[in-house]
Every structure is written in C-alpha cells, then in structure tokens.
C-alpha cells in the first residue's frame, strides 16, 4: 500500500461528490504531472504517481467507490488500512499501470506515453535435448511448443555444426506475447547433448575406441574404424600398443580430427589352436 492517511478524494484533489468525469480529469492531470517519463529518476514523483493510481483504481470503479464511501460514513479515517479488498488484484508496477490506463496519457501534449504503451513480451527458457551426432554435424530437429491458449505448435530448429552442451539457441518471437501491440519475446533453448556410446568430444576433436586383435597389433595391418560420416579404413602400425592414437585429419567437428584409440584385444577364452599359438609365442619370448 502506498497512499498515506489522506483519504482517496484528497489524494486526487476532488470533493467526495465529484462526478466520474471530474475524477477521471483530476487523475489525468496529476498523473501527467508526475508521469515517470517526465520525472525520470525521481523516486518521489514515481511514488506520487502510484498513489494517484491507487486512488483512481478505487474511485473510478462504482462498486469499489460505494464500498469506500460507506466506510467513510462509518467513521473510517480514509487511509489505506483495511482497504486490501479494494486494492486487491491490481498491480502497481509502473509498466502495468501504463498498460491499464494508457488511454488517459495519450493525445496532445503527452507524446512520451507512446513509448511506454507497447511492451515487449517476456523471454521463455526451455531445454532441448539432441543426440551427439546431430550436435556434432549439425542438422534440423522438430520441437513441439505449447503456445498461449494451450495450442501445440511444431517448430523446426536448426542445430549448427559443433553445437556444445549447455549452449543456447534464440528463436525470435516465440516467447510470451507483447502488450499493447508490442513484439513477442524470444524462446531461449538450452541445448543438452546426449552422451554417445561410440564417440567422446574433445574440443573439435572426436575420440573413438578402436579394438585391435593382438596379432594385428603385433604385426600391423588394416582395420575399420567408425567415424561421424561412416566407416574409414586405417593402417595399424606393427607393434601398436593399447592407448596409442591414430589421427584422422578433418574427420572430427568443424574441421577437427578423429582420434582412434587403439585397444589391443586378447581372447578371454582362446580356442585350442589359439592357445597353442600363444604358448609358442610365449616360449619364443622367453627364449629371447
């Protein structure tokens, strides 16, 4: 509550039997005088503007005015104590006031209000989950939005190549609608990139594990490795050890590289033939 112990008629400078037209005219005259655009940075003027509006909200409403007058006749002091029911439901934020009573401030001599009537809608934030490969290579996904009024709308969203987890996309005009013909706000999508069972991102490089049988690691040869674009054939150097990296230039994200990490594989349950060969290799190693 803002109005002090003065009664609401005194706040507007009118008599208790003032007509609706007189109350409206008094409010307009004083509200223009203390309008925020004419008194920028003046907290006292802003408070006075809100006080005037509180009084006008009650006295311009026939039912609220009748209830207030009845209280005055019963010995009510005229201040705001006990008036919560009359002021309830109103916002006294400056922008909200201008939205409710903008027609009072327009017209000749008050061009400043035109800048305040139209208000941009609020931005809306949401989370968008995308798979690793779409985030890495870029692509287009459909997003279902719940619009004001409850209607659903499908919107195509372009995911740029190399989209990072936690980054945001701004969709213009898909936020809350504006007031007084103002533009709608934006939709801010926080992108969450799902983990991938095959690939791990390192900046613009991509890491992938490459299982290599022990004989191939020892002797060298060719192996297939999965990339973001399909399968590539790589050369395994002789004597390759687990953890060694093979770099495929330009096969990563936005010109980055693909790093194939060699994992030397040995059979858990070797066949009889394999066991015989491993035993022979062990004996040869021991002799050397």
VEXDREN-2710 file (C-alpha; in Angstrom, 1 decimal):
% VEXDREN-2710
k/r/px/py/pz
1/UNK/0.0/0.0/0.0
2/UNK/1.2/3.5/-0.9
3/UNK/-1.5/6.0/-0.1
4/UNK/-0.9/7.7/3.3
5/UNK/-3.5/8.7/5.9
6/UNK/-5.2/11.2/3.5
7/UNK/-8.4/9.9/2.1
8/UNK/-8.6/9.0/-1.6
9/UNK/-10.6/12.1/-2.6
10/UNK/-7.9/14.3/-1.1
11/UNK/-5.2/12.4/-2.9
12/UNK/-6.8/13.3/-6.2
13/UNK/-7.8/16.8/-5.0
14/UNK/-11.5/16.3/-5.6
15/UNK/-14.7/16.6/-3.5
16/UNK/-16.4/13.5/-2.2
17/UNK/-19.3/14.1/-4.5
18/UNK/-17.2/14.6/-7.6
19/UNK/-18.5/13.1/-10.8
20/UNK/-16.8/10.2/-12.6
21/UNK/-15.7/12.7/-15.3
22/UNK/-14.2/15.0/-12.7
23/UNK/-12.3/12.1/-11.0
24/UNK/-11.0/11.0/-14.4
25/UNK/-9.9/14.5/-15.3
26/UNK/-8.2/15.1/-12.0
27/UNK/-6.3/11.8/-12.2
28/UNK/-5.2/12.5/-15.8
29/UNK/-3.9/16.0/-14.9
30/UNK/-1.9/14.9/-11.9
31/UNK/-0.7/11.6/-13.4
32/UNK/0.7/13.5/-16.4
33/UNK/2.5/15.9/-14.0
34/UNK/4.1/13.0/-12.1
35/UNK/4.4/10.7/-15.1
36/UNK/7.7/8.6/-14.9
37/UNK/8.8/9.7/-18.4
38/UNK/8.6/13.4/-17.3
39/UNK/10.4/12.7/-14.0
40/UNK/13.0/10.0/-14.8
41/UNK/15.0/9.0/-11.7
42/UNK/12.7/10.9/-9.4
43/UNK/11.5/8.3/-6.8
44/UNK/9.2/10.8/-5.0
45/UNK/7.4/11.5/-8.3
46/UNK/7.1/7.8/-9.0
47/UNK/5.6/7.2/-5.6
48/UNK/3.2/10.1/-6.1
49/UNK/2.2/8.6/-9.5
50/UNK/1.4/5.3/-7.8
51/UNK/-0.6/6.9/-5.0
52/UNK/-2.7/8.7/-7.6
53/UNK/-3.3/5.5/-9.4
54/UNK/-4.3/3.6/-6.3
55/UNK/-6.9/6.3/-5.5
56/UNK/-8.2/6.3/-9.1
57/UNK/-8.4/2.5/-9.2
58/UNK/-11.0/2.7/-6.3
59/UNK/-12.9/5.9/-7.1
60/UNK/-13.3/5.1/-10.8
61/UNK/-15.0/1.8/-10.0
62/UNK/-18.6/2.4/-8.9
63/UNK/-18.7/-0.7/-6.7
64/UNK/-15.4/0.0/-5.0
65/UNK/-16.2/3.7/-4.6
66/UNK/-19.6/2.8/-3.0
67/UNK/-17.9/0.5/-0.5
68/UNK/-15.2/3.1/0.3
69/UNK/-17.9/5.8/0.8
70/UNK/-19.8/3.6/3.1
71/UNK/-16.7/3.1/5.2
72/UNK/-16.1/6.9/5.3
73/UNK/-19.7/7.4/6.6
74/UNK/-19.0/4.9/9.3
75/UNK/-16.1/6.9/10.7
76/UNK/-13.3/5.4/8.6
77/UNK/-10.2/7.7/8.6
78/UNK/-9.7/7.4/4.9
79/UNK/-6.2/5.9/4.8
80/UNK/-5.3/2.5/3.4
81/UNK/-5.6/0.4/6.5
82/UNK/-8.3/-2.2/6.0
83/UNK/-8.6/-1.5/2.2
84/UNK/-6.8/-4.6/1.0
85/UNK/-10.0/-5.9/-0.5
86/UNK/-10.5/-2.7/-2.6
87/UNK/-6.9/-2.7/-3.9
88/UNK/-6.7/-6.4/-4.4
89/UNK/-6.0/-7.7/-7.8
90/UNK/-4.2/-4.6/-9.1
91/UNK/-0.5/-4.5/-9.9
92/UNK/1.2/-1.1/-9.2
93/UNK/4.2/-1.8/-11.3
94/UNK/4.8/1.2/-13.5
95/UNK/4.6/-0.7/-16.7
96/UNK/1.4/-2.4/-15.6
97/UNK/-0.2/0.9/-14.7
98/UNK/0.6/2.3/-18.1
99/UNK/-0.8/-0.7/-19.7
100/UNK/-4.1/-0.4/-17.9
101/UNK/-4.5/3.4/-18.2
102/UNK/-2.5/4.3/-21.3
103/UNK/-5.5/5.9/-23.0
104/UNK/-5.5/8.6/-20.3
105/UNK/-2.0/9.8/-21.1
106/UNK/-2.1/9.8/-24.9
107/UNK/-3.0/12.7/-27.1
108/UNK/-1.9/16.3/-27.4
109/UNK/1.0/17.4/-25.2
110/UNK/1.8/13.9/-23.9
111/UNK/3.8/12.3/-26.7
112/UNK/6.1/10.5/-24.2
113/UNK/3.5/7.8/-23.4
114/UNK/3.5/6.3/-26.8
115/UNK/6.9/4.9/-25.9
116/UNK/5.6/3.1/-22.9
117/UNK/2.3/1.6/-24.1
118/UNK/3.8/-1.1/-26.3
119/UNK/5.8/-3.6/-24.2
120/UNK/7.9/-6.5/-25.5
121/UNK/6.8/-9.9/-24.2
122/UNK/9.0/-11.8/-21.8
123/UNK/11.5/-14.3/-23.0
124/UNK/10.8/-18.0/-22.3
125/UNK/13.5/-20.6/-21.5
126/UNK/13.3/-24.3/-22.2
127/UNK/15.7/-27.3/-22.6
128/UNK/16.3/-29.1/-25.8
129/UNK/18.0/-32.5/-25.9
130/UNK/19.8/-33.5/-29.1
131/UNK/21.9/-36.6/-29.9
132/UNK/25.7/-36.4/-30.2
133/UNK/25.9/-36.8/-33.9
134/UNK/23.3/-34.0/-34.7
135/UNK/25.2/-31.6/-32.4
136/UNK/28.5/-32.5/-34.0
137/UNK/27.5/-32.4/-37.6
138/UNK/24.5/-30.0/-37.4
139/UNK/21.0/-30.7/-38.5
140/UNK/17.4/-29.9/-38.0
141/UNK/15.1/-31.1/-35.3
142/UNK/11.4/-30.5/-34.7
143/UNK/10.3/-29.0/-31.4
144/UNK/6.8/-29.1/-30.1
145/UNK/5.8/-25.9/-28.3
146/UNK/2.8/-25.1/-26.1
147/UNK/1.5/-21.8/-27.3
148/UNK/-0.6/-19.2/-25.3
149/UNK/-4.1/-20.6/-25.2
150/UNK/-3.0/-24.2/-24.9
151/UNK/-2.4/-24.9/-28.6
152/UNK/0.6/-27.0/-29.6
153/UNK/2.9/-25.9/-32.4
154/UNK/5.7/-27.8/-34.1
155/UNK/8.8/-25.6/-35.0
156/UNK/11.8/-26.7/-36.9
157/UNK/15.0/-25.8/-35.2
158/UNK/18.4/-25.7/-37.0
159/UNK/21.3/-27.1/-34.9
160/UNK/24.5/-25.5/-36.1
161/UNK/27.5/-27.8/-36.6
162/UNK/29.6/-28.2/-33.5
163/UNK/26.8/-27.2/-31.0
164/UNK/28.2/-27.6/-27.5
165/UNK/26.4/-29.0/-24.5
166/UNK/24.9/-26.1/-22.5
167/UNK/24.9/-23.6/-25.3
168/UNK/21.8/-21.6/-26.2
169/UNK/19.7/-21.1/-29.3
170/UNK/17.5/-18.0/-29.5
171/UNK/14.2/-18.3/-31.5
172/UNK/12.9/-14.8/-32.2
173/UNK/9.3/-14.0/-31.4
174/UNK/8.4/-17.4/-29.9
175/UNK/8.3/-16.2/-26.3
176/UNK/5.4/-14.5/-24.4
177/UNK/3.2/-12.1/-26.4
178/UNK/3.8/-8.4/-26.0
179/UNK/1.4/-5.9/-24.5
180/UNK/-0.3/-3.1/-26.3
181/UNK/0.8/-4.4/-29.7
182/UNK/4.4/-4.8/-28.6
183/UNK/6.6/-7.6/-30.1
184/UNK/6.7/-11.0/-28.6
185/UNK/9.6/-12.2/-26.5
186/UNK/12.1/-14.9/-27.6
187/UNK/12.4/-18.5/-26.9
188/UNK/15.8/-19.5/-25.4
189/UNK/16.6/-23.1/-25.9
190/UNK/19.3/-24.5/-23.6
191/UNK/20.9/-27.4/-25.6
192/UNK/21.7/-30.6/-23.8
193/UNK/23.8/-33.0/-25.9
194/UNK/23.2/-36.7/-25.0
195/UNK/26.2/-38.9/-24.4
196/UNK/27.1/-41.3/-27.3
197/UNK/28.2/-44.9/-26.8
198/UNK/30.8/-44.6/-29.5
199/UNK/32.2/-41.1/-29.6
200/UNK/33.6/-38.6/-27.0
201/UNK/34.2/-35.0/-27.8
202/UNK/37.5/-33.2/-27.0
203/UNK/37.0/-29.7/-28.3
204/UNK/36.6/-30.1/-32.0
205/UNK/38.3/-33.5/-32.0
206/UNK/36.4/-36.7/-31.5
207/UNK/37.7/-39.7/-29.7
208/UNK/36.7/-43.2/-30.7
209/UNK/37.9/-46.6/-29.4
210/UNK/39.4/-49.0/-32.0
211/UNK/39.6/-52.6/-30.8
212/UNK/42.5/-54.4/-32.5
213/UNK/43.2/-58.1/-32.2
214/UNK/46.6/-58.9/-30.6
215/UNK/48.1/-60.4/-33.7
216/UNK/47.2/-57.4/-35.8
217/UNK/48.6/-55.0/-33.2
218/UNK/51.9/-57.0/-33.2
219/UNK/52.3/-57.4/-37.0
220/UNK/50.4/-54.4/-38.3
221/UNK/47.8/-54.2/-41.0
222/UNK/44.4/-52.7/-41.9
223/UNK/41.3/-52.1/-39.7
224/UNK/38.0/-50.4/-40.0
225/UNK/37.1/-47.5/-37.6
226/UNK/33.8/-45.8/-37.2
227/UNK/33.6/-42.1/-38.0
228/UNK/30.9/-39.4/-37.8
229/UNK/30.4/-39.9/-41.5
230/UNK/30.6/-43.7/-41.7
231/UNK/33.5/-46.2/-41.7
232/UNK/37.1/-45.5/-42.6
233/UNK/40.0/-47.8/-43.3
234/UNK/43.1/-47.2/-41.2
235/UNK/46.6/-48.6/-41.0
236/UNK/47.7/-50.2/-37.8
237/UNK/51.4/-49.9/-37.3
238/UNK/53.3/-53.0/-36.3
239/UNK/53.9/-53.2/-32.5
240/UNK/50.9/-50.9/-31.7
241/UNK/50.2/-50.7/-28.0
242/UNK/46.9/-50.1/-26.2
243/UNK/46.2/-46.3/-25.8
244/UNK/48.1/-45.3/-28.9
245/UNK/46.2/-42.7/-31.0
246/UNK/45.7/-42.7/-34.7
247/UNK/44.7/-39.3/-36.1
248/UNK/42.4/-38.9/-39.0
249/UNK/42.7/-35.4/-40.2
250/UNK/39.4/-33.4/-40.7
251/UNK/37.2/-36.3/-39.5
252/UNK/36.2/-34.5/-36.3
253/UNK/33.9/-31.5/-35.7
254/UNK/34.2/-28.3/-37.8
255/UNK/37.5/-29.4/-39.3
256/UNK/38.8/-31.1/-36.1
257/UNK/40.3/-34.6/-36.2
258/UNK/39.1/-38.1/-35.3
259/UNK/41.3/-39.8/-32.7
260/UNK/41.2/-43.5/-32.9
261/UNK/42.4/-45.0/-29.6
262/UNK/43.9/-48.5/-30.1
263/UNK/42.7/-51.1/-27.7
264/UNK/44.7/-54.4/-28.1
265/UNK/42.3/-57.3/-27.6
266/UNK/43.3/-60.8/-26.5
267/UNK/40.8/-63.6/-26.3
268/UNK/39.3/-64.4/-22.9
269/UNK/38.7/-68.0/-23.8
270/UNK/41.1/-68.9/-26.5
271/UNK/40.5/-72.0/-28.7
272/UNK/42.9/-74.9/-28.6
273/UNK/44.6/-73.6/-31.7
274/UNK/44.9/-70.1/-30.3
275/UNK/46.2/-71.4/-27.0
276/UNK/48.9/-73.4/-28.8
277/UNK/50.0/-70.4/-30.8
278/UNK/50.1/-68.1/-27.7
279/UNK/52.1/-70.7/-25.9
280/UNK/54.5/-70.9/-28.7
281/UNK/54.8/-67.1/-28.8
282/UNK/55.3/-67.1/-25.0
283/UNK/58.1/-69.6/-25.3
284/UNK/59.8/-67.7/-28.1
285/UNK/59.6/-64.5/-26.0
286/UNK/61.1/-66.3/-23.0
287/UNK/64.0/-67.6/-25.1
288/UNK/64.8/-64.1/-26.4
END
